[in-house]
Amino acid sequence: MADPRDSGLGQDEAGSVVRPYILTEGRQHADAVQLDMVSVVIAARAEVDEMALEPEQLRILELCRRAQSVAEVSAHMDIPVAVVKVLLGDLIGRGYVLARAPYTTESPVSRDVLQAVLDGIQRL
């Protein structure tokens, strides 16, 4: 790997390029998971093998104790979204995190489902 000092970048600029590369082990995309900025992620387990994870992954798990969008995780960690997607992809692959697409107006919940929920609440 080329030395970032030879790239003509200042030390701060070189660090901002090298760090994401190291965090993702050079990968630019998650291997098996397609996430976008508004995908919702949440931690799937309370038990974590801290020795098997990187500090950034542990921080993501801490943030994902409550549901967060990929963009929110990125903002909280001050790491580019593309890097967070790769780290989340690894965590999803290991079963530490669950992800889902957000609800959209194009796929609203059907009236039947809403009525069933309302009926269930009224029975309580």
Secondary structure, DSSP 4 states (H G I P E B T S, - for coil): ---GGGGT--HHHHHHHHHHHHHTTT-SS-SS----TT-EEEE--S---GGGS-HHHHHHHHHTTS-EEHHHHHHHHT--HHHHHHHHHHHHHTTSEEEEPPP-TTSPPPHHHHHHHHHHHHH-
